[in-house]
């Protein structure tokens, strides 16, 4: 979900077809600053442009690209290490302190640092070569996680090291996302994003179970040691199999400060209506994340045990995997853009049925359908990143990612507070209702904006 060009946004309408064609020749990528459509807000009139045949690549074509295989492999190692570390930290902290609060605090540290430092540190990937940023972040995480693995590490030091580890993931993710469009041109980027999304959801489904099994066999300290090694392997993969590219900043100009780069990202996103709408589509996750946060109390209402909790937590990721696969393989690029509005509605509407406290099978079905609707995030994120100027892509993505962390954390906290008063089923239903209202408003606004984005994508493809 990103867009960018230079540092100034354009305003004003262009109604002359000749002017539009002239600008297309001058800026064929459609990346004039603040103008993801490449037409400065021009409303495209049907029939005035020849429609290029929409590219429909396959997953085989995507995995045939060696650089993508390398980045994906590094991503798999990172996700696996993160899941193992979360389980190990929870067991380690509770075993030392026997405090549920301190255990929850340690877990919360996996969400809080990116909210505060993500937008700023993500700008590093717009100042320095992105491959170098990824390698440096991996090496830093080798050090911090390696120190966490030292037996007897004090709790305060453990929390500080965990915060540094999570904070380092912000520039790594921004650099990876900003680099991906250079490796996967056109609609291959959407399929590559789908692979990443499916990989993440699968890690959520399997990671906690596998992590618990590994921690059960090994000691939590040794599990953290394995996590540190995984980051080292990731750095080696990026070093040897990802091509070195120059810094995205303009040559011959003074390097801007990190603050100015981050401010540019905020200015670009909030100064462009299309980018801002795509950003808000992403932040709808704050509503449909609530069921995941309330899985344990919801299972108790259903008189279920740990297995019920696991099924409830896995329901929406399963739906997301199915939805992401279908939307990336079945729908054409322009169809994904058109479908975003009603898929966003679908991500929240089924949750309303939870308010009637249906049986477990019905709850699982409702949540799986909602998860499938949440696959619209794939189209929104891809359109956001592709619309950005390469030189400011990372900072704008960092803003979107940090905001996503924030709304998810707020959604879980608000859902928990409301469930304390009215119960988990009603809280989930209320989250679905409020989310449905927000999604409907965004969908109505998107109907007027999507034509500009579709035409811009066709112009780039043709």
C-alpha positions as CSV (number, residue, x, y, z in Angstrom):
1,X,0.0,0.0,0.0
2,X,2.3,2.7,-1.1
3,X,2.8,5.4,-3.6
4,X,5.5,7.9,-4.3
5,X,7.3,10.2,-6.7
6,X,9.4,13.3,-5.9
7,X,8.8,15.4,-2.8
8,X,6.1,17.8,-4.1
9,X,2.6,16.8,-4.8
10,X,0.8,18.0,-8.0
11,X,-2.7,19.2,-8.0
12,X,-5.0,20.4,-10.7
13,X,-7.0,18.5,-13.4
14,X,-5.9,17.9,-16.9
15,X,-8.8,17.5,-19.3
16,X,-6.9,17.6,-22.6
17,X,-6.1,14.2,-24.1
18,X,-3.0,15.7,-25.8
19,X,-1.6,16.9,-22.5
20,X,-2.2,13.5,-20.9
21,X,-0.3,11.8,-23.8
22,X,2.5,14.3,-23.6
23,X,2.9,13.7,-19.8
24,X,2.8,9.9,-20.5
25,X,5.7,10.3,-22.8
26,X,7.6,12.5,-20.3
27,X,6.9,10.2,-17.3
28,X,6.1,6.7,-18.7
29,X,6.3,5.1,-15.3
30,X,3.5,7.4,-14.0
31,X,5.5,8.3,-11.0
32,X,5.3,12.0,-10.8
33,X,5.4,12.9,-7.1
34,X,2.2,12.5,-5.2
35,X,0.5,11.2,-8.3
36,X,0.2,7.4,-8.4
37,X,-2.0,7.5,-11.4
38,X,0.7,9.4,-13.3
39,X,-2.1,11.8,-14.4
40,X,-2.3,14.2,-11.6
41,X,-5.8,13.2,-10.5
42,X,-7.2,13.2,-14.1
43,X,-10.3,11.2,-14.3
44,X,-9.9,8.8,-17.2
45,X,-12.7,8.6,-19.7
46,X,-13.5,5.2,-21.1
47,X,-12.7,4.6,-24.7
48,X,-9.9,7.2,-25.0
49,X,-7.0,4.8,-24.3
50,X,-6.2,1.6,-26.0
51,X,-6.4,-1.2,-23.4
52,X,-3.3,-3.3,-23.2
53,X,-3.6,-7.0,-22.6
54,X,-3.3,-7.6,-18.8
55,X,-0.3,-9.7,-17.8
56,X,-1.2,-13.0,-16.1
57,X,2.1,-14.6,-14.9
58,X,2.2,-17.9,-13.0
59,X,3.8,-18.9,-9.7
60,X,6.3,-20.9,-11.7
61,X,7.5,-17.8,-13.5
62,X,7.9,-16.0,-10.2
63,X,9.9,-18.8,-8.5
64,X,12.0,-19.1,-11.7
65,X,13.6,-15.7,-10.7
66,X,16.6,-16.5,-8.6
67,X,16.6,-13.3,-6.6
68,X,13.1,-13.8,-5.6
69,X,13.9,-17.4,-4.4
70,X,16.7,-15.9,-2.3
71,X,14.5,-13.2,-0.7
72,X,11.7,-15.6,-0.1
73,X,14.1,-18.1,1.6
74,X,15.4,-15.3,3.8
75,X,11.8,-14.4,4.6
76,X,10.9,-18.0,5.6
77,X,13.9,-18.1,7.9
78,X,12.9,-14.8,9.5
79,X,9.3,-15.9,10.0
80,X,10.3,-19.3,11.5
81,X,12.8,-17.7,13.8
82,X,10.3,-15.1,15.0
83,X,7.7,-17.7,15.8
84,X,10.1,-19.9,17.7
85,X,11.4,-16.8,19.6
86,X,7.9,-15.7,20.7
87,X,7.2,-19.2,22.2
88,X,10.7,-19.4,23.7
89,X,10.5,-15.9,25.2
90,X,7.0,-16.5,26.7
91,X,8.2,-19.8,28.3
92,X,11.5,-18.3,29.4
93,X,10.0,-15.2,31.1
94,X,7.2,-17.1,32.8
95,X,9.6,-19.7,34.0
96,X,11.8,-17.1,35.6
97,X,9.2,-14.7,36.9
98,X,6.0,-16.8,37.3
99,X,4.2,-13.5,36.4
100,X,1.5,-13.5,33.8
101,X,1.8,-9.7,33.6
102,X,5.6,-9.7,32.9
103,X,5.0,-12.5,30.3
104,X,2.4,-10.4,28.6
105,X,4.7,-7.4,28.7
106,X,7.5,-9.3,27.0
107,X,5.0,-10.5,24.3
108,X,3.8,-6.9,23.8
109,X,7.3,-5.8,23.1
110,X,7.0,-7.7,19.8
111,X,4.4,-5.1,18.7
112,X,5.3,-1.8,20.4
113,X,8.8,-0.9,19.0
114,X,7.8,-0.8,15.3
115,X,5.0,1.6,16.1
116,X,7.4,4.1,17.7
117,X,10.4,3.7,15.5
118,X,9.2,2.0,12.3
119,X,8.4,5.2,10.3
120,X,11.8,6.7,11.1
121,X,14.0,3.7,10.7
122,X,12.2,2.5,7.5
123,X,13.7,5.6,5.8
124,X,17.1,4.0,6.0
125,X,16.1,1.9,3.0
126,X,15.6,5.1,1.0
127,X,19.0,6.4,1.9
128,X,21.3,3.4,1.5
129,X,21.4,0.4,-0.8
130,X,18.5,-1.9,0.2
131,X,20.5,-5.1,0.0
132,X,23.0,-3.6,2.4
133,X,20.2,-2.6,4.8
134,X,18.8,-6.1,4.8
135,X,22.2,-7.7,5.5
136,X,23.0,-5.2,8.3
137,X,19.7,-5.7,10.0
138,X,20.1,-9.5,9.9
139,X,23.6,-9.2,11.4
140,X,22.3,-6.9,14.2
141,X,19.6,-9.5,15.0
142,X,22.3,-12.2,15.1
143,X,23.9,-10.2,17.9
144,X,20.8,-9.2,19.9
145,X,19.2,-12.7,19.7
146,X,22.5,-14.3,20.5
147,X,22.8,-12.3,23.6
148,X,19.2,-13.2,24.6
149,X,20.2,-16.8,24.4
150,X,22.9,-16.4,27.1
151,X,21.6,-18.4,30.2
152,X,20.7,-16.2,33.2
153,X,20.2,-13.0,31.2
154,X,18.4,-10.5,33.5
155,X,14.8,-9.8,32.7
156,X,15.3,-6.0,32.0
157,X,18.2,-6.8,29.6
158,X,16.1,-9.5,27.9
159,X,13.3,-7.0,27.3
160,X,15.8,-4.4,25.9
161,X,17.4,-6.9,23.6
162,X,13.9,-8.0,22.4
163,X,12.9,-4.5,21.7
164,X,16.1,-3.9,19.6
165,X,15.5,-7.1,17.7
166,X,11.9,-6.2,16.8
167,X,12.8,-2.6,16.0
168,X,15.5,-3.8,13.5
169,X,12.8,-5.8,11.6
170,X,11.2,-2.5,10.5
171,X,14.0,-1.3,8.1
172,X,14.6,-4.9,7.0
173,X,10.9,-5.4,6.0
174,X,10.8,-1.9,4.3
175,X,14.0,-2.7,2.3
176,X,12.7,-6.0,1.3
177,X,9.3,-4.7,0.1
178,X,10.9,-1.7,-1.7
179,X,13.3,-4.0,-3.5
180,X,10.7,-6.6,-4.6
181,X,9.2,-4.5,-7.4
182,X,12.7,-4.2,-8.9
183,X,13.0,-8.0,-8.9
184,X,9.4,-8.8,-9.9
185,X,8.2,-6.4,-12.6
186,X,4.5,-5.9,-13.4
187,X,2.0,-8.4,-12.0
188,X,4.7,-10.8,-10.9
189,X,5.0,-8.4,-7.9
190,X,1.4,-9.3,-6.9
191,X,2.1,-13.0,-7.1
192,X,5.3,-12.5,-5.1
193,X,3.4,-10.6,-2.5
194,X,0.8,-13.4,-2.4
195,X,3.6,-15.9,-1.8
196,X,4.9,-13.7,1.1
197,X,1.4,-13.4,2.6
198,X,0.7,-17.1,2.4
199,X,4.1,-17.8,3.9
200,X,3.3,-15.5,6.8
201,X,-0.2,-16.9,7.4
202,X,1.2,-20.5,7.3
203,X,3.9,-19.5,9.8
204,X,1.1,-18.3,12.1
205,X,-0.8,-21.6,11.7
206,X,2.1,-23.9,12.2
207,X,4.7,-21.8,14.0
208,X,3.4,-21.8,17.5
209,X,2.8,-25.6,17.4
210,X,6.3,-26.3,16.0
211,X,7.9,-23.7,18.3
212,X,6.3,-25.2,21.3
213,X,7.5,-28.7,20.2
214,X,11.1,-27.4,19.7
215,X,11.1,-25.6,23.0
216,X,9.8,-28.8,24.7
217,X,12.8,-30.8,23.3
218,X,15.4,-28.1,23.7
219,X,15.7,-25.4,26.3
220,X,14.3,-21.9,25.5
221,X,17.9,-20.6,25.5
222,X,18.9,-23.1,22.9
223,X,15.9,-22.2,20.8
224,X,16.9,-18.6,20.8
225,X,20.4,-19.7,19.7
226,X,18.8,-21.4,16.7
227,X,16.9,-18.2,16.0
228,X,20.2,-16.2,16.0
229,X,21.7,-18.7,13.5
230,X,18.6,-18.4,11.2
231,X,19.3,-14.6,10.9
232,X,22.9,-15.3,10.1
233,X,21.9,-17.7,7.3
234,X,19.4,-15.2,6.0
235,X,22.2,-12.6,5.7
236,X,24.4,-15.0,3.8
237,X,21.5,-15.8,1.4
238,X,20.9,-12.1,0.7
239,X,24.7,-11.5,0.3
240,X,25.3,-14.2,-2.2
241,X,22.1,-14.4,-4.2
242,X,20.6,-10.9,-4.3
243,X,22.1,-8.5,-6.7
244,X,23.8,-5.3,-5.4
245,X,21.9,-2.2,-6.5
246,X,22.8,1.4,-5.9
247,X,21.2,3.6,-3.3
248,X,17.7,4.8,-4.4
249,X,18.6,8.5,-3.6
250,X,19.4,10.8,-6.5
251,X,23.1,10.8,-7.4
252,X,24.8,14.2,-7.4
253,X,22.7,15.5,-4.5
254,X,23.4,15.8,-0.9
255,X,22.1,12.9,1.2
256,X,19.0,14.1,3.1
257,X,18.5,13.5,6.8
258,X,16.6,10.5,8.0
259,X,14.0,12.8,9.5
260,X,13.4,14.6,6.2
261,X,13.1,11.2,4.3
262,X,10.5,10.0,6.9
263,X,8.6,13.3,6.6
264,X,8.6,13.0,2.9
265,X,7.0,9.6,3.2
266,X,4.2,10.9,5.4
267,X,3.7,14.0,3.2
268,X,3.4,11.8,0.0
269,X,0.9,9.4,1.5
270,X,-1.4,11.8,3.3
271,X,-1.2,14.3,0.4
272,X,-2.5,11.9,-2.2
273,X,-6.1,10.7,-2.0
274,X,-5.5,7.4,-3.7
275,X,-2.6,6.5,-1.5
276,X,-4.4,7.6,1.6
277,X,-7.5,5.4,0.7
278,X,-5.2,2.4,0.1
279,X,-3.6,3.1,3.5
280,X,-7.0,3.1,5.2
281,X,-8.0,-0.1,3.5
282,X,-4.9,-1.7,5.1
283,X,-5.8,-0.3,8.5
284,X,-9.2,-2.0,8.5
285,X,-7.3,-4.9,10.0
286,X,-7.7,-3.2,13.3
287,X,-11.3,-4.5,13.3
288,X,-11.0,-8.0,12.0
289,X,-8.0,-8.8,14.2
290,X,-10.3,-8.7,17.2
291,X,-11.3,-12.4,17.0
292,X,-7.7,-13.5,17.1
293,X,-7.2,-11.5,20.3
294,X,-10.3,-13.0,21.9
295,X,-9.9,-16.6,20.9
296,X,-9.2,-17.8,24.4
297,X,-12.2,-16.2,26.2
298,X,-14.4,-17.1,23.1
299,X,-13.4,-20.7,23.5
300,X,-14.4,-20.7,27.1
301,X,-17.9,-19.4,26.2
302,X,-18.1,-22.4,23.8
303,X,-17.0,-24.7,26.7
304,X,-13.9,-25.7,24.7
305,X,-10.3,-26.2,25.7
306,X,-6.9,-25.5,24.2
307,X,-7.8,-27.3,20.9
308,X,-10.8,-24.9,20.5
309,X,-8.5,-21.9,21.1
310,X,-6.1,-23.2,18.4
311,X,-8.9,-23.8,15.9
312,X,-10.3,-20.3,16.5
313,X,-6.9,-18.7,16.1
314,X,-6.2,-20.6,12.9
315,X,-9.6,-19.9,11.2
316,X,-8.9,-16.5,9.8
317,X,-5.4,-17.3,8.7
318,X,-6.7,-20.3,6.8
319,X,-9.3,-18.1,5.1
320,X,-6.6,-15.6,4.3
321,X,-4.4,-18.2,2.7
322,X,-7.3,-19.5,0.5
323,X,-8.3,-16.0,-0.4
324,X,-4.8,-14.8,-1.2
325,X,-4.2,-17.8,-3.5
326,X,-7.5,-17.2,-5.4
327,X,-7.2,-13.5,-5.8
328,X,-3.6,-13.7,-7.0
329,X,-4.2,-16.5,-9.5
330,X,-7.8,-16.2,-10.7
331,X,-8.4,-12.5,-10.8
332,X,-6.9,-10.2,-13.4
333,X,-5.0,-7.2,-12.1
334,X,-7.8,-4.7,-12.9
335,X,-10.4,-7.1,-11.3
336,X,-8.4,-7.2,-8.1
337,X,-8.7,-3.4,-7.9
338,X,-12.4,-3.5,-8.5
339,X,-13.0,-6.3,-6.0
340,X,-11.2,-4.5,-3.1
341,X,-14.3,-2.7,-1.9
342,X,-16.7,-5.6,-1.5
343,X,-13.9,-7.9,-0.3
344,X,-13.1,-5.4,2.5
345,X,-16.8,-5.5,3.4
346,X,-16.6,-9.3,3.4
347,X,-13.7,-9.2,5.8
348,X,-15.9,-7.7,8.6
349,X,-19.5,-8.6,7.8
350,X,-19.4,-12.3,8.8
351,X,-18.1,-11.4,12.2
352,X,-21.4,-9.8,13.1
353,X,-22.9,-13.4,13.2
354,X,-20.7,-14.1,16.2
355,X,-23.0,-11.9,18.3
356,X,-25.7,-14.6,18.3
357,X,-23.3,-17.1,19.9
358,X,-23.5,-19.8,17.2
359,X,-21.9,-23.3,17.7
360,X,-18.2,-23.8,17.0
361,X,-18.6,-25.1,13.5
362,X,-20.6,-22.0,12.5
363,X,-18.1,-19.6,14.2
364,X,-15.2,-21.3,12.4
365,X,-17.1,-21.0,9.0
366,X,-17.9,-17.3,9.6
367,X,-14.3,-16.5,10.6
368,X,-12.8,-18.4,7.6
369,X,-15.1,-16.5,5.2
370,X,-14.0,-13.2,6.9
371,X,-10.3,-14.3,6.5
372,X,-10.9,-14.9,2.8
373,X,-12.3,-11.4,2.5
374,X,-9.3,-10.0,4.2
375,X,-7.2,-11.2,1.1
376,X,-8.1,-7.8,-0.4
377,X,-5.1,-6.6,1.6
378,X,-2.9,-8.3,-1.1
379,X,-4.4,-6.0,-3.8
380,X,-4.3,-2.9,-1.6
381,X,-0.7,-3.5,-0.6
382,X,0.5,-4.3,-4.1
383,X,-1.2,-1.2,-5.5
384,X,0.2,1.0,-2.8
385,X,3.8,-0.2,-3.3
386,X,3.6,-0.1,-7.1
387,X,2.2,3.4,-7.1
388,X,5.2,4.8,-5.1
389,X,8.3,6.4,-6.5
390,X,11.3,4.0,-6.0
391,X,13.3,6.6,-4.2
392,X,10.7,7.0,-1.4
393,X,9.1,3.6,-1.5
394,X,10.6,2.3,1.8
395,X,9.7,5.3,4.0
396,X,6.1,5.3,2.8
397,X,5.8,1.6,3.3
398,X,7.3,2.0,6.8
399,X,4.5,4.4,7.7
400,X,1.9,2.0,6.5
401,X,3.4,-1.0,8.3
402,X,3.8,0.9,11.6
403,X,0.2,2.2,11.4
404,X,-0.9,-1.4,10.8
405,X,0.9,-2.5,14.0
406,X,-0.8,0.3,15.9
407,X,-4.3,-0.4,14.7
408,X,-4.0,-4.1,15.4
409,X,-2.7,-3.5,18.9
410,X,-5.5,-0.9,19.6
411,X,-8.1,-3.3,18.1
412,X,-7.0,-6.2,20.4
413,X,-6.9,-3.9,23.5
414,X,-10.3,-2.4,22.7
415,X,-11.8,-5.8,22.0
416,X,-10.5,-7.2,25.2
417,X,-11.8,-4.2,27.2
418,X,-15.3,-4.5,25.6
419,X,-15.3,-8.3,26.0
420,X,-14.7,-7.8,29.7
421,X,-18.1,-6.0,29.9
422,X,-20.3,-7.7,27.3
423,X,-18.6,-11.0,26.6
424,X,-16.4,-12.2,23.7
425,X,-19.2,-13.1,21.2
426,X,-20.8,-9.7,21.4
427,X,-17.4,-8.0,21.3
428,X,-16.5,-9.8,18.1
429,X,-19.9,-9.0,16.6
430,X,-19.5,-5.3,17.5
431,X,-16.1,-5.2,15.9
432,X,-17.6,-6.7,12.8
433,X,-20.4,-4.1,12.7
434,X,-18.1,-1.1,13.2
435,X,-15.6,-2.5,10.7
436,X,-18.4,-3.1,8.2
437,X,-19.4,0.6,8.5
438,X,-15.9,1.8,7.9
439,X,-15.4,-0.7,5.0
440,X,-18.6,0.4,3.3
441,X,-17.5,4.1,3.5
442,X,-14.1,3.2,2.0
443,X,-15.7,1.1,-0.7
444,X,-18.0,3.9,-1.8
445,X,-15.0,6.3,-2.0
446,X,-13.0,3.7,-3.8
447,X,-15.6,3.4,-6.6
448,X,-14.7,6.9,-7.7
449,X,-10.9,6.5,-7.4
450,X,-10.2,3.0,-8.8
451,X,-10.5,3.9,-12.5
452,X,-7.5,6.2,-12.2
453,X,-5.4,3.5,-10.6
454,X,-6.5,0.8,-13.2
455,X,-5.7,3.1,-16.1
456,X,-2.3,3.9,-14.6
457,X,-1.5,0.2,-14.3
458,X,-2.6,-0.4,-17.9
459,X,-0.4,2.5,-19.1
460,X,2.6,1.1,-17.3
461,X,1.9,-2.4,-18.7
462,X,1.4,-1.1,-22.3
